[in-house]
Amino acid sequence: WKKVNRFAERALQYVEKEHRYQLLYKDLATNPEYELKKLCNFIGVDYSPQCLDFRQSNHHILGNTKMRLGSNSSIYYDEKWRRSLSSEQLKLFDRLAGKMNRKYGYF
């Protein structure tokens, strides 16, 4: 997670600020319609409520087989990872990635 985000941050240095768009998972998960409207506006397309249910269109998503083949298409904020880790594991995560995690508004 940290490595991928560092790579993205370095790559974004070469993109003009007005062409960058950051969408946080927690924002999308807690307020999907609002965030998708903002995203559609940024990329210059009309928002459609169908954006909230990706199963209404034919397309192929690579990866994430569980979501692709499952029947639930709702977006929700999932913090199972946090509940499944021990306090020691959470401390280790905070030492390794806490700074970046907080930078993105998490934890």
PECOR-V566099 format. One record per helix or strand of 2 or more residues. SS is the DSSP state (h for helix, s for strand). FROM is the first residue (numbers start at 1). TO is the last residue. If there is no record, write none. Layout:
# PECOR-V566099
<<SS,FROM,TO> <SS,FROM,TO>>
This chain:
# PECOR-V566099
<<h,2,12> <h,17,19> <h,25,30> <h,32,43> <h,49,52> <h,54,56> <h,65,69> <h,80,84> <h,87,103>>
